[in-house]
Amino acid sequence: MRTGWGGTFTLVILFWIALLTAMGSVAQDAPQEAPPPDVDYSPYPEQSFPNRVFFGDTHLHTSYSTDAGMFGNTLDPDAAYRFAKGETVTSSTGVRARLQRPLDFLVVADHAENLGLSPLITESDKRLLANKWGKQVHDLTKAGKAGEAYAMWGAQVSERDDPLSGIEGLLDSMWKRITGFAEKHNTPGLFTAFIGYEWTSTPAGSNLHRNLIFRDGKQKADQVVPMSAYDSEDPEDLWQWMANYEKKTGGKILAIPHNGNLSNGLMFDRVTLTKREPLDKSYAERRSRWEPLYEVTQIKGTGETHPMLSPNDEFADYEIWDRGSFAAIKTEEMIPREYAREALKQGLADTVELGANPYKFGMIGSTDSHTSLATTAEDNFFGKATVVEPSANEIRFEEKITGYQPDPKGRDYAIRHYEASASGLAAVWARENTREALWDAMARKEVYATTGTRMVVRVFAGYDFTENDLSRSDFARYGYEKGVPMGGDLSRSDTAPAFLVRALRDPDGANLDRIQIVKGWRSADGKLHEKVYDVAVSGGRKIGADGRARKPVGNTVDVKAASYNNSIGAPFLQAHWKDPDFKSDQHAFYYVRVLEIPTPRWTTYDAKYFGVKLPDGVPTTIQERAYSSPVWYTP
């Protein structure tokens, strides 16, 4: 039977009349008492465990950092947040830029030292011009001599002599601008704009920088002004400043060290910085309290481990910077005090010898970009600083990042921009996208690092897991119920810990090569050890009795075309693994490393796009990766 609109409407009305009649009949026949108050049809209202992973950058610089603004960066924090949220932004060199997918959160971590100097110069701020030194750098910059102005500023920072300290309220006003930008862009549930800054301790040119992240909003953060390296270069003084902030405001704050590979042996030193005293329990407890995370990968290389420290790890030689700091060449004995894996092992010894672990940190990645653009994709890398943004100019590859200070023996320790990494990202497991939820996840170390990719990695450790648990429909709920996630602790057991690991490729990225578990432990004789285990591999390869799959995954990269395909590898890998070498009396840690198949490096994309020749020795491919925070076993 054919019906027009009127006929169809009549049928709909008749349907609803019948439905309502049935509902009334059911209501009359149904029992009148309410269901028990502790019974919910929906299983989700009571769930509180982290069920989402959020990707972001905790280390981005804008024009408010002097070493960005004086090198041509004209983009303020507003532009940085808009870019992170997915908007198209024109870079300082006039190139349109956009992320393939927005970030979930961002920390604008501008340097505290003369915060906002470049915008003050641009605005010809009256307070700045009334200061003799301020007018000098202003006039030089306006005259096109920004390099000379920057050198003047660098000399003041090196001497720890703040040339603008006499200008009442200057730092405070610029800090309130920073917090205002964050408040404007913070949209709980959609995008988190953290308040933060970078403390730039660089004793003798060695990198001891920390990024500080506030859990709080503007109202609390505005009650202080950032501590800078002018105040002190000693991390212990920074921790005291942080404690004072929390006491004054009732807020919360944490610090994230980065670039131990540029610290010339100071990042994980065995003595304190200023007094040069051996570490003790108080130091270990304070460091662990205020620095729960470590930035293991960024533009200035990856600091997981080094081939010299991990000779049996064929994947250790990844984006390594090991020639020197900003001002001095590196010597071999410095390297053990610069890398995360070695520090994690040392932390096991300190747990026994000091009674506390100073290096009980989770791992994240971030960019340290000074362009205001948080780019980590190899085909969308805007570089370390504005002067090396994408172009065919040889400066894009050849600009020095370190090595400007002459070496007394004439040795070359320069690191050039072609060695920069399109890295990295911080991945955070949380329940919601808010300052509070993300910060709390960072504080408990339920985070992981990636070198720029957005693969999803989940880890649980416990004593009751079996291989059948990998296929559970309630995988996450069960993982939290029976074990601990990445960043967690296992107490003594006579049973070896078992791990459940899942890894899912970036939906816009490359397939996975393998999942590995890296173990470090302290044996009864006090010696420290490490071992890498392959626990899941793609392509039907076999894991041998030694716990390793020696056959490479293969390589589909076409260097000339700067392309690859996903005909090898796997989009998803998972593993149940039980430590075969477990001894119940040994302190240990375990973290997961996930590798993708080989893909073109950013330099390879650039060579094709601009038609330029790659410098000698530059790798044409890389294997992007993720590093989970460890799980610690304490007997």
C-alpha positions as CSV (number, residue, x, y, z in Angstrom):
1,M,0.0,0.0,0.0
2,R,1.3,3.4,-0.9
3,T,1.0,6.3,1.5
4,G,1.9,9.9,1.2
5,W,3.3,12.1,4.0
6,G,-0.1,12.2,5.7
7,G,-0.3,8.4,5.7
8,T,3.2,8.0,7.1
9,F,2.4,10.5,9.9
10,T,-0.7,8.6,10.8
11,L,1.2,5.4,11.1
12,V,3.8,7.1,13.4
13,I,1.0,8.4,15.6
14,L,-0.6,5.0,15.8
15,F,2.8,3.4,16.7
16,W,3.3,5.9,19.6
17,I,-0.2,5.4,20.9
18,A,0.3,1.6,21.0
19,L,3.7,2.0,22.7
20,L,2.3,4.3,25.4
21,T,-0.6,1.9,26.0
22,A,1.8,-1.0,26.4
23,M,4.0,1.0,28.8
24,G,0.9,1.9,30.9
25,S,-0.1,-1.8,31.0
26,V,3.5,-2.8,32.1
27,A,3.5,0.0,34.7
28,Q,0.2,-1.3,36.2
29,D,1.4,-4.9,36.3
30,A,4.9,-4.1,37.5
31,P,5.9,-4.3,41.2
32,Q,5.6,-0.9,42.9
33,E,8.8,-1.1,45.0
34,A,12.0,0.6,43.7
35,P,15.1,-1.5,42.8
36,P,17.7,-1.8,45.6
37,P,19.7,1.4,45.9
38,D,23.0,-0.5,45.5
39,V,22.1,-2.0,42.1
40,D,22.9,-0.1,38.9
41,Y,22.1,-1.4,35.4
42,S,25.0,0.7,34.0
43,P,28.4,-0.7,35.1
44,Y,30.2,2.7,34.6
45,P,29.1,5.2,37.3
46,E,31.3,3.6,39.9
47,Q,34.3,3.2,37.7
48,S,37.1,5.6,38.6
49,F,40.2,4.0,37.1
50,P,42.0,5.8,34.2
51,N,40.4,4.8,30.9
52,R,41.9,7.2,28.4
53,V,45.3,8.2,27.2
54,F,46.0,11.9,26.5
55,F,48.9,13.2,24.4
56,G,50.6,16.5,25.0
57,D,53.7,18.6,25.2
58,T,55.1,19.7,28.6
59,H,58.0,21.7,27.2
60,L,57.2,24.4,24.6
61,H,58.8,27.8,24.2
62,T,57.3,31.0,22.7
63,S,58.4,34.5,22.0
64,Y,58.3,35.1,25.8
65,S,61.6,33.0,26.1
66,T,64.5,35.3,25.3
67,D,66.4,32.5,23.4
68,A,63.3,32.2,21.2
69,G,62.1,35.8,20.8
70,M,65.5,37.2,20.1
71,F,66.0,34.5,17.4
72,G,63.0,35.6,15.4
73,N,60.1,33.9,17.1
74,T,57.2,36.3,17.0
75,L,54.5,33.9,18.1
76,D,53.2,34.4,21.6
77,P,51.6,31.8,24.0
78,D,48.2,32.5,22.5
79,A,49.4,31.3,19.1
80,A,51.1,28.3,20.7
81,Y,47.8,27.2,22.4
82,R,45.8,27.7,19.2
83,F,48.2,25.6,17.2
84,A,48.2,22.8,19.8
85,K,44.4,22.9,19.7
86,G,44.4,22.2,16.0
87,E,44.3,25.6,14.3
88,T,46.3,26.6,11.3
89,V,49.0,29.1,12.4
90,T,51.5,31.0,10.3
91,S,55.0,30.5,11.6
92,S,57.4,33.3,12.4
93,T,59.0,32.7,9.0
94,G,55.7,32.9,7.1
95,V,55.0,29.1,6.7
96,R,51.5,27.9,7.3
97,A,51.5,25.1,9.8
98,R,49.0,22.7,11.4
99,L,49.0,19.5,13.3
100,Q,47.5,16.4,11.8
101,R,45.6,15.9,15.0
102,P,45.3,18.4,17.9
103,L,47.0,17.8,21.2
104,D,45.1,17.1,24.4
105,F,47.2,19.3,26.6
106,L,50.1,21.8,26.5
107,V,52.6,23.4,28.9
108,V,54.0,26.7,27.7
109,A,57.3,26.4,29.6
110,D,59.0,29.7,28.8
111,H,62.4,30.5,30.5
112,A,62.0,32.3,33.8
113,E,65.2,34.3,33.2
114,N,63.9,37.8,32.1
115,L,60.6,36.2,31.1
116,G,59.0,38.2,28.3
117,L,62.0,40.3,27.4
118,S,61.4,40.1,23.7
119,P,57.8,41.2,23.8
120,L,58.9,44.1,26.1
121,I,61.4,45.2,23.5
122,T,58.8,44.8,20.7
123,E,56.3,47.0,22.7
124,S,59.1,49.5,23.7
125,D,57.9,49.1,27.2
126,K,58.5,52.3,29.2
127,R,59.8,50.4,32.3
128,L,62.4,48.6,30.1
129,L,63.5,51.9,28.5
130,A,64.0,53.5,31.8
131,N,66.6,50.9,32.6
132,K,70.1,51.6,31.1
133,W,70.7,47.9,30.2
134,G,67.1,47.5,29.0
135,K,67.4,50.5,26.7
136,Q,70.7,49.1,25.3
137,V,69.2,45.7,24.3
138,H,66.1,47.5,23.1
139,D,68.0,49.8,20.8
140,L,70.3,47.1,19.5
141,T,67.3,44.9,18.6
142,K,65.4,47.7,16.9
143,A,68.5,48.5,14.9
144,G,68.6,44.9,13.6
145,K,71.4,43.8,15.9
146,A,69.5,41.2,17.9
147,G,72.5,38.9,18.0
148,E,74.5,41.5,19.9
149,A,71.5,42.1,22.2
150,Y,71.3,38.4,22.8
151,A,75.0,38.1,23.6
152,M,74.6,40.9,26.2
153,W,71.7,39.0,27.8
154,G,73.6,35.7,27.7
155,A,76.5,37.3,29.5
156,Q,74.2,38.5,32.3
157,V,72.7,35.0,32.7
158,S,76.1,33.4,32.8
159,E,77.2,35.7,35.6
160,R,73.8,35.3,37.3
161,D,73.4,39.0,37.4
162,D,69.8,40.0,36.6
163,P,70.1,43.4,34.8
164,L,66.4,44.1,35.3
165,S,66.1,43.1,38.9
166,G,65.6,46.8,39.9
167,I,62.4,47.2,37.9
168,E,59.6,46.7,40.4
169,G,56.9,44.4,39.3
170,L,58.3,43.7,35.8
171,L,58.6,39.9,36.2
172,D,55.3,39.7,38.0
173,S,53.5,41.5,35.2
174,M,54.9,39.2,32.5
175,W,54.2,36.1,34.6
176,K,50.6,37.2,35.0
177,R,50.4,37.5,31.2
178,I,51.6,33.9,30.9
179,T,49.1,32.6,33.5
180,G,46.4,34.6,31.7
181,F,47.1,32.9,28.4
182,A,46.8,29.5,30.1
183,E,43.6,30.5,31.8
184,K,42.1,31.7,28.5
185,H,42.8,28.4,26.7
186,N,42.1,25.9,29.5
187,T,38.8,24.2,28.7
188,P,38.2,21.4,31.2
189,G,37.2,18.2,29.4
190,L,38.3,19.3,26.0
191,F,41.8,20.9,26.3
192,T,44.2,21.4,29.2
193,A,46.4,24.5,29.3
194,F,48.8,24.0,32.2
195,I,50.5,26.9,33.9
196,G,54.3,26.3,33.9
197,Y,57.7,27.6,33.2
198,E,61.4,26.5,32.8
199,W,64.0,27.0,35.4
200,T,67.2,27.2,33.4
201,S,70.1,26.1,35.6
202,T,73.2,25.8,33.4
203,P,76.3,25.7,35.6
204,A,79.4,26.0,33.4
205,G,77.2,25.5,30.4
206,S,75.9,22.1,31.6
207,N,72.1,21.4,31.3
208,L,70.3,21.0,34.6
209,H,67.1,22.5,33.4
210,R,63.7,21.7,35.0
211,N,60.2,22.4,33.7
212,L,57.8,23.3,36.5
213,I,54.1,22.3,36.1
214,F,51.4,23.7,38.4
215,R,48.3,21.7,39.2
216,D,46.6,25.0,40.0
217,G,45.0,27.9,38.1
218,K,45.8,31.5,37.9
219,Q,44.6,32.5,41.3
220,K,47.2,30.4,43.1
221,A,50.0,30.6,40.5
222,D,49.9,34.5,40.6
223,Q,50.7,34.5,44.3
224,V,54.4,33.8,43.3
225,V,56.9,34.8,40.7
226,P,59.0,32.1,39.1
227,M,62.3,31.2,40.6
228,S,65.0,31.6,38.0
229,A,68.7,30.7,37.7
230,Y,69.5,34.2,38.8
231,D,68.2,33.1,42.2
232,S,70.0,29.8,42.3
233,E,71.3,27.1,40.0
234,D,71.0,24.4,42.7
235,P,68.1,22.0,42.3
236,E,67.9,21.7,46.1
237,D,67.0,25.4,46.3
238,L,64.4,24.9,43.6
239,W,62.8,22.1,45.7
240,Q,62.6,24.5,48.7
241,W,61.0,27.2,46.5
242,M,58.4,24.6,45.4
243,A,57.8,23.6,49.0
244,N,57.3,27.2,49.9
245,Y,54.8,27.6,47.1
246,E,52.7,24.7,48.3
247,K,52.8,26.0,51.9
248,K,51.8,29.5,50.9
249,T,49.0,28.7,48.4
250,G,47.8,25.2,49.3
251,G,48.5,24.3,45.7
252,K,50.6,21.6,44.1
253,I,53.6,21.7,41.8
254,L,56.1,19.3,40.3
255,A,59.4,19.6,38.3
256,I,60.6,17.6,35.3
257,P,64.4,17.5,34.6
258,H,65.5,17.1,31.0
259,N,68.5,16.6,28.8
260,G,70.9,14.7,31.1
261,N,72.7,14.0,27.8
262,L,73.8,17.7,27.9
263,S,74.6,17.8,31.6
264,N,78.2,16.6,31.3
265,G,77.7,14.1,34.1
266,L,75.8,16.4,36.5
267,M,72.2,15.3,36.0
268,F,72.6,12.0,37.9
269,D,75.7,12.9,39.8
270,R,76.7,11.1,43.0
271,V,77.4,14.3,44.9
272,T,75.3,17.4,45.5
273,L,75.7,20.3,43.1
274,T,76.9,23.1,45.4
275,K,78.4,21.5,48.5
276,R,79.7,18.5,46.6
277,E,78.7,16.2,49.4
278,P,77.6,12.5,48.9
279,L,73.9,12.0,48.4
280,D,72.0,11.0,51.5
281,K,68.5,9.9,52.4
282,S,67.1,13.4,52.8
283,Y,68.4,14.3,49.3
284,A,67.0,11.1,47.8
285,E,63.5,11.7,49.4
286,R,63.3,15.3,48.3
287,R,64.4,14.6,44.7
288,S,61.9,11.8,44.4
289,R,59.2,13.9,46.0
290,W,59.5,17.0,43.7
291,E,60.7,15.3,40.5
292,P,58.5,12.3,39.8
293,L,59.1,12.4,36.1
294,Y,62.1,12.6,33.6
295,E,61.9,13.9,30.1
296,V,63.7,11.1,28.3
297,T,63.3,12.2,24.7
298,Q,63.0,15.6,22.9
299,I,64.5,17.6,20.1
300,K,68.0,17.5,21.7
301,G,68.2,13.7,21.4
302,T,67.0,10.7,23.4
303,G,68.4,9.9,26.8
304,E,67.1,6.4,27.5
305,T,70.5,4.7,27.3
306,H,73.8,4.8,25.4
307,P,75.6,2.0,23.4
308,M,78.5,2.3,25.8
309,L,76.2,1.6,28.8
310,S,74.1,-1.0,27.1
311,P,76.4,-2.9,24.6
312,N,74.0,-5.8,24.3
313,D,71.0,-3.6,23.3
314,E,71.1,-3.2,19.6
315,F,68.4,-0.5,19.8
316,A,70.5,1.7,22.3
317,D,72.0,3.8,19.5
318,Y,69.0,6.0,18.9
319,E,69.2,9.8,18.3
320,I,72.3,10.0,20.6
321,W,73.9,13.4,21.5
322,D,77.1,12.6,23.3
323,R,79.8,15.0,22.3
324,G,79.4,17.8,24.9
325,S,77.2,20.3,26.7
326,F,76.5,23.9,25.6
327,A,79.9,25.1,26.7
328,A,82.3,22.1,27.0
329,I,83.3,18.8,25.5
330,K,82.2,15.6,27.1
331,T,84.5,12.9,28.5
332,E,83.7,9.2,28.7
333,E,83.4,9.0,32.4
334,M,80.5,11.5,32.4
335,I,78.2,9.3,30.3
336,P,77.0,6.9,33.1
337,R,75.6,9.9,35.0
338,E,73.5,11.1,32.1
339,Y,71.1,8.4,31.0
340,A,67.8,7.3,32.4
341,R,68.4,3.5,32.4
342,E,71.6,3.9,34.3
343,A,70.0,6.3,36.8
344,L,67.1,3.8,37.4
345,K,69.7,1.1,38.1
346,Q,71.6,3.4,40.5
347,G,68.3,4.2,42.2
348,L,68.1,0.5,43.2
349,A,71.5,0.7,44.8
350,D,70.5,3.9,46.6
351,T,67.4,2.3,47.9
352,V,69.5,-0.2,49.8
353,E,72.5,2.1,50.7
354,L,70.7,5.3,51.4
355,G,67.3,4.0,52.4
356,A,65.6,6.0,49.7
357,N,65.6,6.2,45.8
358,P,66.4,9.6,44.3
359,Y,65.8,8.3,40.8
360,K,62.3,6.8,41.1
361,F,60.9,8.6,38.1
362,G,58.4,8.0,35.3
363,M,59.3,8.8,31.7
364,I,57.7,11.3,29.3
365,G,58.7,13.0,26.1
366,S,58.2,16.5,25.0
367,T,59.5,18.9,22.3
368,D,61.6,21.8,23.7
369,S,60.7,23.5,20.5
370,H,61.4,27.3,20.5
371,T,59.1,28.0,17.6
372,S,55.8,28.0,19.5
373,L,54.9,25.1,17.4
374,A,54.7,21.6,19.0
375,T,55.5,19.5,16.0
376,T,56.8,15.9,16.4
377,A,55.8,14.2,13.1
378,E,58.8,13.5,10.8
379,D,57.0,15.1,7.8
380,N,55.9,18.2,9.8
381,F,58.9,19.1,11.8
382,F,59.4,22.9,12.3
383,G,62.8,22.5,14.0
384,K,64.5,23.6,17.2
385,A,64.2,27.3,16.6
386,T,62.8,29.9,14.2
387,V,66.1,30.2,12.3
388,V,66.0,26.5,11.3
389,E,62.3,26.3,10.4
390,P,61.7,24.4,7.1
391,S,63.5,25.8,4.1
392,A,66.1,24.8,1.5
393,N,68.7,27.0,3.2
394,E,71.7,25.0,4.4
395,I,71.2,26.5,7.8
396,R,68.2,24.1,8.2
397,F,70.7,21.2,8.5
398,E,74.0,22.9,9.4
399,E,73.2,25.4,12.2
400,K,75.1,24.7,15.4
401,I,73.0,23.9,18.5
402,T,76.0,23.2,20.8
403,G,79.7,23.8,20.4
404,Y,79.9,27.6,20.2
405,Q,82.4,27.9,23.0
406,P,86.0,27.0,21.9
407,D,87.6,23.9,23.4
408,P,91.0,24.5,25.0
409,K,92.4,21.6,23.0
410,G,90.7,22.5,19.8
411,R,88.3,19.6,19.8
412,D,85.0,19.8,18.0
413,Y,82.0,19.0,20.0
414,A,79.5,20.9,17.9
415,I,76.1,19.3,17.3
416,R,74.2,20.5,14.3
417,H,70.6,20.8,13.6
418,Y,70.4,17.8,11.2
419,E,71.1,15.8,14.4
420,A,67.9,17.2,16.1
421,S,65.1,14.8,16.7
422,A,61.4,15.3,15.7
423,S,60.5,14.4,19.3
424,G,58.7,13.9,21.6
425,L,55.3,13.5,23.3
426,A,54.0,12.9,26.8
427,A,51.3,10.3,27.0
428,V,49.1,10.3,30.2
429,W,46.6,7.8,31.4
430,A,43.8,9.6,33.1
431,R,40.0,9.6,33.6
432,E,39.4,13.1,32.1
433,N,41.2,15.9,30.4
434,T,41.6,18.4,33.2
435,R,44.5,20.0,35.0
436,E,43.8,18.0,38.1
437,A,43.4,14.6,36.5
438,L,46.4,14.9,34.2
439,W,48.6,16.4,36.9
440,D,47.7,13.6,39.4
441,A,48.5,11.0,36.7
442,M,51.9,12.6,36.2
443,A,52.5,12.7,40.0
444,R,51.8,9.0,40.3
445,K,53.9,8.3,37.1
446,E,51.1,6.7,35.1
447,V,52.6,8.1,31.9
448,Y,54.9,7.1,29.1
449,A,57.1,8.8,26.5
450,T,57.0,8.6,22.8
451,T,59.5,9.9,20.2
452,G,56.6,11.7,18.5
453,T,54.2,8.9,17.5
454,R,50.8,8.5,19.2
455,M,50.9,4.7,19.8
456,V,48.8,3.5,22.7
457,V,50.7,1.5,25.3
458,R,49.2,-0.1,28.4
459,V,51.0,-2.1,31.1
460,F,49.9,-4.0,34.2
461,A,52.1,-5.9,36.6
462,G,51.1,-8.4,39.3
463,Y,51.4,-11.9,40.6
464,D,48.2,-13.5,39.4
465,F,48.0,-12.6,35.8
466,T,47.8,-15.4,33.2
467,E,48.0,-15.4,29.4
468,N,44.2,-15.8,29.3
469,D,43.8,-12.4,30.8
470,L,45.0,-10.8,27.6
471,S,41.7,-11.6,26.0
472,R,39.5,-10.3,28.9
473,S,36.8,-7.9,27.9
474,D,37.4,-6.0,31.1
475,F,41.1,-5.9,30.6
476,A,41.7,-2.5,32.3
477,R,39.4,-3.0,35.2
478,Y,41.0,-6.4,35.9
479,G,44.5,-5.0,35.5
480,Y,43.9,-2.4,38.2
481,E,42.1,-4.9,40.4
482,K,44.8,-7.5,40.4
483,G,47.9,-5.5,39.7
484,V,49.5,-2.1,39.3
485,P,49.9,0.1,36.2
486,M,53.1,1.7,34.8
487,G,54.6,3.8,37.5
488,G,53.5,1.4,40.3
489,D,55.2,-0.7,43.0
490,L,55.2,-4.4,43.7
491,S,56.0,-5.6,47.2
492,R,58.0,-8.7,48.1
493,S,56.7,-12.1,46.8
494,D,58.1,-15.5,46.3
495,T,56.3,-15.6,42.9
496,A,57.8,-13.9,39.9
497,P,55.8,-10.9,38.7
498,A,53.8,-11.3,35.5
499,F,53.1,-8.5,33.0
500,L,50.2,-7.8,30.7
501,V,51.2,-5.4,27.9
502,R,49.2,-4.1,25.0
503,A,50.4,-1.8,22.2
504,L,48.3,-0.3,19.4
505,R,49.9,1.6,16.6
506,D,49.3,5.3,15.9
507,P,46.2,5.2,13.6
508,D,48.0,7.6,11.3
509,G,51.4,6.0,11.7
510,A,53.5,2.9,11.2
511,N,53.0,-0.7,12.2
512,L,54.7,-2.1,15.3
513,D,58.0,-4.1,15.2
514,R,58.1,-5.5,18.7
515,I,57.3,-5.0,22.4
516,Q,60.2,-5.3,24.8
517,I,60.6,-5.3,28.6
518,V,63.8,-3.8,30.0
519,K,64.7,-5.1,33.4
520,G,67.3,-3.6,35.8
521,W,68.3,-5.3,39.1
522,R,70.7,-5.3,42.0
523,S,72.2,-8.6,42.8
524,A,73.2,-9.8,46.3
525,D,76.8,-8.7,45.7
526,G,75.7,-5.1,45.1
527,K,76.3,-5.2,41.4
528,L,73.8,-3.6,39.0
529,H,72.5,-5.4,35.9
530,E,70.2,-4.9,33.0
531,K,68.6,-7.2,30.3
532,V,66.2,-6.6,27.4
533,Y,63.6,-9.2,26.7
534,D,61.5,-9.3,23.5
535,V,58.0,-10.3,24.7
536,A,56.0,-9.8,21.4
537,V,57.2,-9.6,17.9
538,S,55.4,-9.2,14.5
539,G,55.7,-11.1,11.3
540,G,55.7,-14.6,12.7
541,R,59.3,-14.2,14.0
542,K,60.4,-16.4,16.9
543,I,61.7,-15.4,20.3
544,G,64.7,-17.5,21.2
545,A,65.6,-19.2,24.5
546,D,67.7,-16.1,25.4
547,G,64.5,-14.0,25.3
548,R,65.4,-12.2,22.0
549,A,64.1,-12.2,18.4
550,R,67.3,-11.5,16.5
551,K,65.7,-11.3,13.1
552,P,64.9,-7.6,12.1
553,V,61.4,-6.8,11.1
554,G,62.5,-5.6,7.7
555,N,62.4,-2.2,6.0
556,T,59.9,-0.8,3.4
557,V,61.3,2.8,3.3
558,D,61.9,4.3,-0.2
559,V,64.5,6.9,0.7
560,K,64.2,8.8,-2.6
561,A,60.5,9.0,-2.4
562,A,60.5,9.6,1.4
563,S,57.8,7.0,1.9
564,Y,57.1,3.6,3.5
565,N,54.3,1.1,3.7
566,N,52.7,-1.0,6.4
567,S,53.1,-4.3,4.6
568,I,55.3,-5.5,7.5
569,G,54.9,-5.2,11.2
570,A,51.6,-5.4,13.1
571,P,49.0,-2.8,14.0
572,F,48.5,-4.4,17.4
573,L,50.7,-6.5,19.7
574,Q,50.1,-7.9,23.2
575,A,52.0,-10.1,25.6
576,H,51.8,-11.9,28.8
577,W,55.3,-12.2,30.3
578,K,56.6,-13.6,33.5
579,D,60.2,-12.8,34.6
580,P,62.2,-16.0,34.0
581,D,65.2,-14.7,36.0
582,F,63.3,-13.4,39.1
583,K,64.9,-13.7,42.5
584,S,62.7,-12.6,45.4
585,D,65.5,-10.9,47.3
586,Q,66.6,-8.6,44.5
587,H,65.5,-5.0,44.0
588,A,64.4,-4.6,40.4
589,F,62.5,-2.3,37.9
590,Y,60.8,-3.1,34.6
591,Y,59.8,-0.8,31.8
592,V,58.3,-1.4,28.4
593,R,59.8,-0.3,25.2
594,V,57.7,-0.5,22.0
595,L,59.3,-0.1,18.6
596,E,57.7,0.8,15.2
597,I,58.9,-0.5,11.9
598,P,61.4,1.7,10.1
599,T,60.1,5.0,8.7
600,P,61.8,8.0,6.9
601,R,63.6,10.4,9.2
602,W,62.6,14.1,9.0
603,T,65.8,14.9,7.2
604,T,64.8,12.4,4.5
605,Y,61.4,14.1,4.1
606,D,63.2,17.5,3.9
607,A,65.7,16.2,1.3
608,K,62.9,15.1,-1.0
609,Y,60.7,18.2,-0.4
610,F,63.4,20.8,-0.9
611,G,65.5,18.8,-3.3
612,V,68.6,19.1,-1.2
613,K,71.4,16.7,-0.4
614,L,71.6,15.1,3.0
615,P,74.8,15.7,5.0
616,D,77.1,12.7,5.3
617,G,76.3,10.2,8.0
618,V,72.7,11.3,8.6
619,P,70.5,8.3,9.1
620,T,67.8,8.1,6.4
621,T,65.4,6.0,8.5
622,I,64.5,5.7,12.2
623,Q,62.4,3.4,14.4
624,E,60.0,5.5,16.4
625,R,59.4,4.2,19.9
626,A,57.7,4.5,23.2
627,Y,59.1,4.1,26.8
628,S,56.7,3.3,29.6
629,S,57.3,4.4,33.2
630,P,58.8,1.6,35.2
631,V,57.2,-0.7,37.7
632,W,59.5,-1.2,40.8
633,Y,59.9,-4.4,42.8
634,T,61.0,-4.0,46.3
635,P,61.8,-7.1,48.4
